Amino acid sequence: MKTRILSIFHNARLRKWLFGLGVLSLSLLAFGLQQAWAQRSALPATLPSPIHPVFAMLDVSGANVLKSGLPVSTMKTCGACHDTAYIETHSFHSDLGLSTYKPTKDSWNASEGVFGKWDPLTYRYLSQEGDRL
């Protein structure tokens, strides 16, 4: 038995394989211990946006909604930096089809946009208050 163990250690290929296995085991152990003992660095409460600056959400009177408790006004909030009046009159996204809203009995959709369009999943329309379609 003693000669067999000695012959294993004299085999160069097997010795290299065992050495590599030992190095891999120690590396994994060191990495695992480092991860177990590592402490996460505290992240700041709010990270600055790389795309858009931080801003306060404002209500219709221009007050911070966190203080007033009123709904957000995109015209006041975004209007500090953007031409919201122009965007409102020239953007289909802000209109959502309200300007083309014409309910008819011949069509499932009452407009070209989301407003007044029939939704087959909910079987409903997004329409004006009091609409009886």
DSSP file with accessible surface (Angstrom, degrees, kcal/mol):
  #  RESIDUE AA STRUCTURE BP1 BP2  ACC     N-H-->O    O-->H-N    N-H-->O    O-->H-N    TCO  KAPPA ALPHA  PHI   PSI    X-CA   Y-CA   Z-CA
    1    1 A M     >        0   0  172      0, 0.0     4,-2.0     0, 0.0     5,-0.2   0.000 360.0 360.0 360.0 -40.6    0.0    0.0    0.0
    2    2 A K  H  >  +     0   0  164      1,-0.2     4,-2.1     2,-0.2     5,-0.2   0.888 360.0  49.6 -62.4 -38.9    2.9    2.4    0.9
    3    3 A T  H  > S+     0   0  111      1,-0.2     4,-2.1     2,-0.2    -1,-0.2   0.851 107.7  54.2 -70.0 -32.6    4.4    1.9   -2.5
    4    4 A R  H  > S+     0   0  177      2,-0.2     4,-1.6     1,-0.2    -1,-0.2   0.916 109.0  47.7 -66.7 -43.4    1.1    2.5   -4.3
    5    5 A I  H  X S+     0   0   79     -4,-2.0     4,-1.6     1,-0.2    -2,-0.2   0.927 112.5  49.7 -63.5 -42.0    0.7    5.9   -2.5
    6    6 A L  H  X S+     0   0   86     -4,-2.1     4,-1.2     1,-0.2    -1,-0.2   0.893 107.5  54.1 -64.6 -36.4    4.3    6.8   -3.4
    7    7 A S  H  X S+     0   0   68     -4,-2.1     4,-0.8     1,-0.2    -1,-0.2   0.842 103.9  56.2 -68.9 -30.1    3.7    5.9   -7.0
    8    8 A I  H >< S+     0   0   64     -4,-1.6     3,-0.8     1,-0.2    -1,-0.2   0.933 108.6  46.8 -64.0 -43.1    0.7    8.2   -7.1
    9    9 A F  H 3< S+     0   0  114     -4,-1.6    -1,-0.2     1,-0.2    -2,-0.2   0.727 107.7  57.1 -75.0 -16.9    2.9   11.2   -6.0
   10   10 A H  H 3< S+     0   0  139     -4,-1.2     2,-0.7    -5,-0.2    -1,-0.2   0.670  82.3  97.3 -85.7 -13.8    5.6   10.2   -8.5
   11   11 A N    <X  -     0   0   85     -4,-0.8     4,-2.3    -3,-0.8     5,-0.2  -0.619  63.9-158.7 -76.7 113.3    3.1   10.5  -11.4
   12   12 A A  H  > S+     0   0   48     -2,-0.7     4,-2.3     1,-0.2     5,-0.2   0.892  87.4  51.1 -65.2 -39.5    3.7   14.0  -12.8
   13   13 A R  H  > S+     0   0  212      1,-0.2     4,-2.0     2,-0.2    -1,-0.2   0.932 113.0  45.0 -66.0 -44.0    0.3   14.4  -14.5
   14   14 A L  H  > S+     0   0   55      2,-0.2     4,-2.7     1,-0.2     5,-0.2   0.893 110.7  54.9 -67.1 -36.8   -1.6   13.4  -11.4
   15   15 A R  H  X S+     0   0  121     -4,-2.3     4,-2.3     1,-0.2    -2,-0.2   0.921 108.9  48.0 -62.8 -41.9    0.6   15.7   -9.2
   16   16 A K  H  X S+     0   0  159     -4,-2.3     4,-2.6     2,-0.2    -1,-0.2   0.917 111.8  50.1 -65.7 -39.7   -0.3   18.7  -11.5
   17   17 A W  H  X S+     0   0  163     -4,-2.0     4,-2.4     1,-0.2    -2,-0.2   0.933 111.9  46.8 -65.4 -44.2   -4.0   17.8  -11.3
   18   18 A L  H  X S+     0   0   69     -4,-2.7     4,-2.3     2,-0.2    -1,-0.2   0.893 111.8  51.6 -65.1 -38.1   -3.9   17.5   -7.5
   19   19 A F  H  X S+     0   0  149     -4,-2.3     4,-2.5    -5,-0.2    -2,-0.2   0.939 111.1  47.7 -63.3 -44.7   -2.0   20.8   -7.3
   20   20 A G  H  X S+     0   0   37     -4,-2.6     4,-2.6     1,-0.2    -2,-0.2   0.909 111.0  50.8 -63.4 -40.5   -4.6   22.6   -9.5
   21   21 A L  H  X S+     0   0   76     -4,-2.4     4,-2.5     2,-0.2    -1,-0.2   0.908 110.6  49.7 -63.9 -38.9   -7.4   21.1   -7.5
   22   22 A G  H  X S+     0   0   34     -4,-2.3     4,-2.5     2,-0.2    -2,-0.2   0.920 111.3  48.0 -66.2 -43.4   -5.7   22.4   -4.3
   23   23 A V  H  X S+     0   0   67     -4,-2.5     4,-2.5     2,-0.2    -2,-0.2   0.929 112.8  48.9 -63.4 -43.0   -5.3   25.9   -5.7
   24   24 A L  H  X S+     0   0   97     -4,-2.6     4,-2.6     2,-0.2     5,-0.2   0.929 111.2  50.2 -62.8 -42.4   -8.9   26.0   -6.9
   25   25 A S  H  X S+     0   0   65     -4,-2.5     4,-2.4     1,-0.2    -2,-0.2   0.925 112.1  46.8 -63.0 -44.8  -10.1   24.9   -3.5
   26   26 A L  H  X S+     0   0  119     -4,-2.5     4,-2.8     2,-0.2    -1,-0.2   0.899 111.8  51.5 -65.0 -38.3   -8.1   27.5   -1.7
   27   27 A S  H  X S+     0   0   66     -4,-2.5     4,-2.7     2,-0.2     5,-0.2   0.931 111.6  46.3 -63.9 -46.2   -9.3   30.2   -4.1
   28   28 A L  H  X S+     0   0  111     -4,-2.6     4,-2.6     2,-0.2    -2,-0.2   0.904 113.3  49.9 -63.9 -38.8  -12.9   29.3   -3.6
   29   29 A L  H  X S+     0   0  104     -4,-2.4     4,-2.6    -5,-0.2     5,-0.2   0.939 112.3  46.9 -64.3 -45.5  -12.4   29.2    0.2
   30   30 A A  H  X S+     0   0   62     -4,-2.8     4,-2.5     2,-0.2    -2,-0.2   0.920 114.0  47.6 -63.8 -42.3  -10.8   32.6    0.2
   31   31 A F  H  X S+     0   0  126     -4,-2.7     4,-2.4    -5,-0.2    -2,-0.2   0.925 112.5  49.6 -64.5 -42.5  -13.5   34.1   -2.1
   32   32 A G  H  X S+     0   0   36     -4,-2.6     4,-2.2    -5,-0.2    -2,-0.2   0.915 112.4  46.8 -63.4 -42.4  -16.2   32.6    0.1
   33   33 A L  H  X S+     0   0   69     -4,-2.6     4,-2.4     2,-0.2     5,-0.2   0.914 111.3  51.9 -66.3 -39.6  -14.7   33.9    3.3
   34   34 A Q  H  X S+     0   0  105     -4,-2.5     4,-1.2     1,-0.2    -2,-0.2   0.919 112.2  46.1 -63.2 -41.3  -14.2   37.3    1.8
   35   35 A Q  H  < S+     0   0  104     -4,-2.4    -1,-0.2     1,-0.2    -2,-0.2   0.876 112.6  50.3 -69.2 -37.3  -17.8   37.4    0.7
   36   36 A A  H  < S+     0   0   77     -4,-2.2    -2,-0.2     1,-0.2    -1,-0.2   0.870 117.9  38.3 -68.9 -36.0  -19.0   36.2    4.1
   37   37 A W  H  < S+     0   0  189     -4,-2.4    -1,-0.2    -5,-0.2    -2,-0.2   0.583  91.5 110.6 -90.7 -12.1  -17.0   38.8    6.0
   38   38 A A     <  -     0   0   54     -4,-1.2     2,-0.5    -5,-0.2    -3,-0.0  -0.371  58.4-145.9 -66.8 142.2  -17.5   41.6    3.6
   39   39 A Q        -     0   0  182     -2,-0.1     2,-0.2     0, 0.0    -2,-0.1  -0.918  18.8-119.4-108.0 134.6  -19.7   44.5    4.7
   40   40 A R        -     0   0  243     -2,-0.5     2,-0.2     1,-0.1     3,-0.0  -0.516  28.0-119.9 -71.8 136.3  -21.9   46.2    2.3
   41   41 A S        -     0   0  100     -2,-0.2     2,-0.3     1,-0.1    -1,-0.1  -0.508  34.0-104.3 -74.9 142.7  -21.1   49.9    1.9
   42   42 A A        -     0   0  102     -2,-0.2    -1,-0.1     1,-0.0     3,-0.1  -0.514  33.5-141.2 -70.6 127.8  -24.1   52.1    2.7
   43   43 A L        -     0   0  136     -2,-0.3    -1,-0.0     1,-0.1     4,-0.0  -0.626  26.8 -99.7 -85.3 149.2  -25.7   53.5   -0.4
   44   44 A P        -     0   0   78      0, 0.0     3,-0.1     0, 0.0    -1,-0.1  -0.299  32.8-112.5 -64.1 155.7  -27.0   57.1   -0.3
   45   45 A A  S    S+     0   0  109      1,-0.2     2,-0.4    -3,-0.1    -2,-0.1   0.889 102.6  20.3 -59.1 -41.9  -30.7   57.5    0.3
   46   46 A T  S    S-     0   0  115      0, 0.0    -1,-0.2     0, 0.0     0, 0.0  -0.997  74.1-146.7-131.9 133.0  -31.3   58.9   -3.2
   47   47 A L        -     0   0  115     -2,-0.4     2,-0.1    -3,-0.1    -4,-0.0  -0.793  28.6-112.4 -94.1 136.8  -29.0   58.4   -6.2
   48   48 A P        -     0   0  105      0, 0.0    -1,-0.0     0, 0.0     3,-0.0  -0.439  33.6-114.1 -67.2 142.7  -28.8   61.2   -8.7
   49   49 A S        -     0   0   58      3,-0.4     5,-0.1     1,-0.1     0, 0.0  -0.621  13.1-152.4 -78.4 132.7  -30.3   60.3  -12.1
   50   50 A P  S    S+     0   0  131      0, 0.0    -1,-0.1     0, 0.0     0, 0.0   0.665  96.5  40.3 -76.1 -13.3  -27.8   60.2  -14.9
   51   51 A I  S    S+     0   0  157      1,-0.3    -2,-0.0     2,-0.0     0, 0.0   0.822 123.1  19.7-101.8 -39.6  -30.6   61.1  -17.4
   52   52 A H  S    S-     0   0   78      3,-0.0    -3,-0.4     0, 0.0    -1,-0.3  -0.989  78.3-112.2-138.1 139.4  -32.7   63.7  -15.6
   53   53 A P        -     0   0   91      0, 0.0     2,-0.2     0, 0.0    -2,-0.0  -0.289  42.3 -96.8 -68.1 158.3  -32.0   66.1  -12.7
   54   54 A V        +     0   0  118     -5,-0.1     2,-0.3     0, 0.0     0, 0.0  -0.504  51.6 173.6 -73.5 141.5  -33.9   65.6   -9.4
   55   55 A F        -     0   0  105     -2,-0.2     2,-0.3    -3,-0.1    23,-0.0  -0.970  32.1-107.0-147.6 160.0  -36.9   67.8   -9.0
   56   56 A A        -     0   0   49     -2,-0.3     2,-0.5    21,-0.1     8,-0.0  -0.693  32.4-120.6 -88.9 142.4  -39.8   68.4   -6.7
   57   57 A M        -     0   0   86     -2,-0.3     8,-2.5    15,-0.0     9,-0.4  -0.734  36.2-159.4 -81.7 126.0  -43.3   67.3   -7.7
   58   58 A L  B     -A   64   0A  37     -2,-0.5    15,-3.2    15,-0.4    19,-0.4  -0.791   9.6-136.9-111.9 151.0  -45.6   70.3   -7.6
   59   59 A D    >   -     0   0    1      4,-2.8     3,-1.9    -2,-0.3    13,-0.1  -0.243  47.8 -79.6 -90.5-172.6  -49.3   70.7   -7.4
   60   60 A V  T 3  S+     0   0  110     11,-0.4    12,-0.1     1,-0.3    -1,-0.0   0.783 132.0  49.7 -63.8 -25.4  -51.5   73.1   -9.5
   61   61 A S  T 3  S-     0   0   86      2,-0.1    -1,-0.3    15,-0.0    -3,-0.0   0.457 121.2-105.3 -92.0  -1.2  -50.5   76.1   -7.3
   62   62 A G  S <  S+     0   0   34     -3,-1.9     2,-0.2     1,-0.3    -2,-0.1   0.524  76.5 134.2  91.3   8.1  -46.8   75.3   -7.5
   63   63 A A        -     0   0   40      1,-0.1    -4,-2.8     2,-0.0    -1,-0.3  -0.610  68.0 -93.9 -89.7 151.5  -46.5   73.9   -4.0
   64   64 A N  B >>  -A   58   0A  48     -6,-0.2     4,-2.5    -2,-0.2     3,-1.2  -0.437  29.5-139.6 -62.9 128.5  -44.6   70.6   -3.2
   65   65 A V  H 3> S+     0   0   23     -8,-2.5     4,-2.2     1,-0.3    -1,-0.2   0.751 100.0  65.0 -66.6 -23.2  -47.2   67.8   -3.2
   66   66 A L  H 34 S+     0   0  157     -9,-0.4    -1,-0.3     1,-0.2    -8,-0.1   0.816 113.4  33.4 -67.8 -27.2  -45.5   66.2   -0.2
   67   67 A K  H <4 S+     0   0  187     -3,-1.2    -2,-0.2     1,-0.1    -1,-0.2   0.827 125.4  40.1 -93.0 -39.4  -46.5   69.3    1.8
   68   68 A S  H  < S-     0   0   45     -4,-2.5    -3,-0.2     2,-0.1    -2,-0.2   0.805  87.6-143.8 -83.4 -30.1  -49.8   70.2    0.2
   69   69 A G     <  +     0   0   68     -4,-2.2    -4,-0.1     1,-0.3    -3,-0.1   0.544  56.6 129.1  77.5   6.6  -51.2   66.6   -0.3
   70   70 A L        -     0   0   95     -6,-0.2    -1,-0.3     1,-0.1    -2,-0.1  -0.462  67.3 -82.4 -89.9 165.5  -52.8   67.6   -3.6
   71   71 A P        -     0   0  108      0, 0.0   -11,-0.4     0, 0.0     2,-0.2  -0.241  52.4 -95.0 -65.2 156.6  -52.3   65.7   -6.9
   72   72 A V        -     0   0   70    -13,-0.1     2,-0.6   -12,-0.1   -13,-0.2  -0.474  29.8-149.6 -72.4 137.2  -49.3   66.3   -9.1
   73   73 A S     >  -     0   0   20    -15,-3.2     4,-2.9    -2,-0.2   -15,-0.4  -0.943   6.6-166.4-107.5 113.7  -49.5   68.9  -11.9
   74   74 A T  H  >>S+     0   0   96     -2,-0.6     4,-2.1     1,-0.2     5,-0.6   0.832  89.3  60.0 -68.2 -28.8  -47.3   68.0  -14.8
   75   75 A M  H  >5S+     0   0   71      3,-0.2     4,-0.7     2,-0.2     9,-0.2   0.916 114.8  33.7 -64.7 -42.0  -47.8   71.5  -16.2
   76   76 A K  H  >5S+     0   0  104    -18,-0.2     4,-0.6     2,-0.2    -2,-0.2   0.908 121.6  47.5 -78.1 -44.2  -46.3   73.0  -13.0
   77   77 A T  H ><5S+     0   0   12     -4,-2.9     3,-0.6   -19,-0.4     4,-0.2   0.966 125.6  27.7 -63.6 -53.2  -43.8   70.3  -12.3
   78   78 A C  H >X5S+     0   0   52     -4,-2.1     4,-2.6    -5,-0.2     3,-1.4   0.734 107.9  75.9 -81.7 -22.9  -42.3   70.0  -15.8
   79   79 A G  H 3<<S+     0   0   30     -4,-0.7    -1,-0.2    -5,-0.6    -2,-0.2   0.645  78.0  74.1 -67.3 -13.8  -43.1   73.6  -16.7
   80   80 A A  T << S+     0   0   82     -4,-0.6    -1,-0.3    -3,-0.6    -2,-0.1   0.850 120.5  10.4 -66.5 -30.6  -40.2   74.9  -14.7
   81   81 A C  T <4 S+     0   0  110     -3,-1.4     2,-0.3    -4,-0.2    -2,-0.2   0.613 124.8  58.3-119.4 -24.0  -37.8   73.6  -17.3
   82   82 A H  S  < S-     0   0   94     -4,-2.6     2,-1.8    -7,-0.1     3,-0.2  -0.820  82.2-113.7-115.3 154.6  -39.9   72.5  -20.3
   83   83 A D     >  +     0   0  105     -2,-0.3     4,-2.2     1,-0.2     3,-0.2  -0.582  42.6 172.1 -82.8  81.4  -42.4   74.4  -22.6
   84   84 A T  H  > S+     0   0   25     -2,-1.8     4,-2.7     1,-0.2    -1,-0.2   0.808  70.4  59.1 -68.2 -29.7  -45.4   72.4  -21.3
   85   85 A A  H  > S+     0   0   55      2,-0.2     4,-1.7     1,-0.2    -1,-0.2   0.933 110.0  43.5 -64.6 -42.7  -47.9   74.5  -23.2
   86   86 A Y  H  > S+     0   0  130      2,-0.2     4,-1.4     1,-0.2    -2,-0.2   0.929 114.2  50.2 -66.0 -44.8  -46.3   73.7  -26.5
   87   87 A I  H  X S+     0   0   76     -4,-2.2     4,-1.3     1,-0.2     3,-0.4   0.922 108.9  52.6 -61.2 -41.6  -45.9   70.0  -25.6
   88   88 A E  H  < S+     0   0  107     -4,-2.7    -1,-0.2     1,-0.2    -2,-0.2   0.895 114.1  41.7 -63.5 -38.1  -49.5   69.8  -24.6
   89   89 A T  H  < S+     0   0  100     -4,-1.7    -1,-0.2    -5,-0.2    -2,-0.2   0.658 124.1  36.0 -85.2 -14.8  -50.8   71.2  -27.9
   90   90 A H  H  < S+     0   0  120     -4,-1.4     2,-0.5    -3,-0.4    -2,-0.2   0.354  96.5  89.0-119.3   5.4  -48.3   69.3  -30.1
   91   91 A S     X  -     0   0   36     -4,-1.3     4,-1.3    -3,-0.2     3,-0.3  -0.909  51.6-162.4-114.5 123.3  -48.0   65.9  -28.5
   92   92 A F  H  > S+     0   0  114     -2,-0.5     4,-3.1     1,-0.2     5,-0.3   0.851  93.3  64.0 -64.6 -31.4  -50.2   62.9  -29.2
   93   93 A H  H  4 S+     0   0  148      1,-0.2    -1,-0.2     2,-0.2    -5,-0.1   0.890 104.1  43.8 -62.1 -40.8  -49.0   61.4  -26.0
   94   94 A S  H  4 S+     0   0   58     -3,-0.3    -1,-0.2    -7,-0.3    -2,-0.2   0.813 118.3  44.9 -75.6 -27.2  -50.5   64.1  -23.8
   95   95 A D  H >< S-     0   0   44     -4,-1.3     3,-1.9     2,-0.1    -2,-0.2   0.862  80.4-166.8 -82.3 -39.0  -53.8   64.1  -25.8
   96   96 A L  T 3< S-     0   0   65     -4,-3.1    19,-3.2     1,-0.3    -3,-0.1   0.717  73.0 -55.3  56.7  21.9  -54.2   60.3  -26.0
   97   97 A G  T >  S+     0   0    0     -5,-0.3     3,-0.7    16,-0.2    -1,-0.3   0.490 104.1 125.3  96.5   2.0  -56.9   60.7  -28.6
   98   98 A L  G X  S+     0   0   79     -3,-1.9     3,-1.4     1,-0.2    -2,-0.1   0.889  71.9  56.4 -62.8 -36.7  -59.2   63.0  -26.7
   99   99 A S  G 3  S+     0   0   92      1,-0.3    -1,-0.2    -4,-0.0    -3,-0.1   0.766 111.4  43.2 -69.4 -21.8  -59.2   65.6  -29.5
  100  100 A T  G <  S+     0   0   41     -3,-0.7     2,-0.5     2,-0.0    -1,-0.3   0.220  81.2 138.4-104.4  14.8  -60.4   63.0  -32.0
  101  101 A Y    <   +     0   0   37     -3,-1.4    10,-0.2    10,-0.1    15,-0.1  -0.458  14.0 150.4 -68.0 113.5  -63.0   61.5  -29.6
  102  102 A K        -     0   0  150      8,-3.5     2,-0.1    -2,-0.5    -1,-0.1  -0.758  33.6-148.5-145.5  94.2  -66.2   60.8  -31.7
  103  103 A P        +     0   0   61      0, 0.0     2,-0.3     0, 0.0     7,-0.1  -0.429  22.9 175.9 -67.7 134.4  -68.3   57.9  -30.4
  104  104 A T        -     0   0   68      3,-0.3     3,-0.5    -2,-0.1    -2,-0.0  -0.950  38.3-131.8-133.1 158.5  -70.1   56.1  -33.2
  105  105 A K  S    S+     0   0  206     -2,-0.3    -1,-0.1     1,-0.2     0, 0.0   0.642 104.4  60.1 -82.6 -14.5  -72.3   53.0  -33.2
  106  106 A D  S    S+     0   0  162      3,-0.1     2,-0.4     2,-0.0    -1,-0.2   0.553 100.9  57.9 -90.3  -9.5  -70.4   51.5  -36.2
  107  107 A S        -     0   0   55     -3,-0.5    -3,-0.3     1,-0.1    -1,-0.0  -0.939  63.5-146.4-127.4 146.1  -67.0   51.4  -34.5
  108  108 A W  S    S+     0   0  143     -2,-0.4     2,-0.4    -5,-0.1    -1,-0.1   0.806  90.3  63.4 -72.1 -31.1  -65.5   49.7  -31.5
  109  109 A N        -     0   0   61      8,-0.2     8,-0.2     1,-0.1    -5,-0.1  -0.811  59.8-166.8-102.4 137.0  -63.1   52.6  -31.0
  110  110 A A  S    S+     0   0    6      6,-3.3    -8,-3.5    -2,-0.4     2,-0.3   0.452  75.8  13.3 -97.7  -5.3  -64.3   56.2  -30.3
  111  111 A S  S    S-     0   0   12      5,-0.4   -10,-0.1   -10,-0.2   -13,-0.1  -0.964  74.1-109.9-156.5 174.2  -60.9   57.7  -31.0
  112  112 A E  S    S+     0   0  145     -2,-0.3   -15,-0.1   -15,-0.3     2,-0.1   0.612  98.4  54.8 -84.5 -14.7  -57.5   57.1  -32.6
  113  113 A G  S    S-     0   0    4      2,-0.4    -2,-0.2   -16,-0.2   -16,-0.2  -0.264 106.3 -81.8-105.8-165.5  -55.8   57.1  -29.2
  114  114 A V  S >  S+     0   0   85      2,-0.1     3,-1.9    -2,-0.1     2,-0.5   0.866 105.9  86.8 -67.9 -36.7  -56.1   55.4  -25.8
  115  115 A F  T 3  S+     0   0   36    -19,-3.2    -2,-0.4     1,-0.3    12,-0.2  -0.518 107.5   6.3 -68.4 117.1  -58.9   57.7  -24.8
  116  116 A G  T 3  S+     0   0    0     10,-4.5    -6,-3.3    -2,-0.5    -5,-0.4   0.507  97.3 133.7  89.0   4.5  -62.1   56.2  -26.2
  117  117 A K    <   -     0   0   85     -3,-1.9     9,-0.8     9,-0.2     2,-0.3  -0.704  58.4-119.5 -91.0 139.9  -60.5   53.0  -27.4
  118  118 A W  E     -B  125   0B  57     -2,-0.4     7,-0.2     7,-0.2    -9,-0.1  -0.577  20.2-149.3 -78.4 133.2  -62.1   49.7  -26.6
  119  119 A D  E  >> -B  124   0B  64      5,-2.8     4,-1.9    -2,-0.3     5,-1.1  -0.906   5.2-163.0-105.3 112.2  -60.0   47.3  -24.6
  120  120 A P  T  45S+     0   0   85      0, 0.0    -1,-0.1     0, 0.0    -2,-0.0   0.751  87.1  57.8 -68.9 -20.6  -60.7   43.6  -25.4
  121  121 A L  T  45S+     0   0  161      1,-0.2    -2,-0.0     3,-0.1     0, 0.0   0.903 122.6  22.2 -76.0 -41.2  -59.1   42.4  -22.2
  122  122 A T  T  45S-     0   0   78     -3,-0.2    -1,-0.2     2,-0.2     3,-0.1   0.540  98.7-131.9 -99.6  -9.8  -61.2   44.4  -19.8
  123  123 A Y  T  <5 +     0   0  162     -4,-1.9     2,-0.3     1,-0.2    -5,-0.1   0.924  68.0 114.2  57.7  45.8  -64.1   44.8  -22.2
  124  124 A R  E   < -B  119   0B 166     -5,-1.1    -5,-2.8    -7,-0.1     2,-0.3  -0.945  60.9-127.6-139.6 165.2  -64.2   48.5  -21.4
  125  125 A Y  E     -B  118   0B  58     -2,-0.3     2,-0.8    -7,-0.2    -7,-0.2  -0.829  16.0-134.5-107.4 149.8  -63.7   51.9  -22.9
  126  126 A L        +     0   0   87     -9,-0.8   -10,-4.5   -12,-0.4     2,-0.3  -0.922  56.8 146.5 -96.9 103.2  -61.5   54.7  -21.5
  127  127 A S        -     0   0   39     -2,-0.8     3,-0.1   -12,-0.2   -29,-0.0  -0.832  49.9 -70.1-137.4 175.9  -64.0   57.5  -22.0
  128  128 A Q    >   -     0   0   94     -2,-0.3     3,-2.0     1,-0.1    -1,-0.1  -0.255  61.7 -86.7 -69.4 154.8  -65.3   60.7  -20.7
  129  129 A E  T 3  S+     0   0  202      1,-0.3    -1,-0.1     3,-0.0     3,-0.1  -0.343 116.1  21.0 -61.5 135.3  -67.2   60.9  -17.4
  130  130 A G  T 3  S+     0   0   72      1,-0.3    -1,-0.3    -3,-0.1     2,-0.2   0.419  85.3 146.9  85.4  -2.2  -70.9   60.3  -18.1
  131  131 A D    <   -     0   0   51     -3,-2.0    -1,-0.3     1,-0.1    -4,-0.1  -0.491  33.9-162.8 -68.9 133.1  -70.3   58.6  -21.4
  132  132 A R              0   0  237     -2,-0.2    -1,-0.1    -3,-0.1    -3,-0.0   0.065 360.0 360.0-107.6  22.9  -73.0   55.9  -22.0
  133  133 A L              0   0   89     -8,-0.0    -8,-0.1     0, 0.0    -6,-0.0  -0.336 360.0 360.0 -66.5 360.0  -71.2   53.9  -24.7
